[in-house]
C-alpha cells in the first residue's frame, strides 16, 4: 500500500512538472507571436517605416507576412520542443 502511494505521488509530481513545462512553452510562444504581430505590425510601425523590405516598409511587412512566418516557425518550434519534453518525461509516441 505504501509503495502504491509513493508511486502515485511521484506520478502526480511528474505530471505537474510536465504540464508546467508545457504551459511555459505555450506562454512564451504566444508572447513572441503577440510582440511580432501586434507590436511590430501595429505599435512599432511608425519606427519601422524607414526600413525597406521587398519594396515596402518593415512595419507593413511584419503586419502582412512577418507575423505569419513567425507563427509557422513557432509551430515547428513547439512540435520540436514538445517531442523533447515528451522524451524527457517518458511519454513519447512510439
PyMOL commands that set and color helices and strands:
alter all, ss='L'
color gray80, all
select helices_A, chain A and resi 2-43+45-48+58-89
alter helices_A, ss='H'
color red, helices_A
select strands_A, chain A and resi 52-53+56-57
alter strands_A, ss='S'
color yellow, strands_A
deselect
rebuild
show_as cartoon
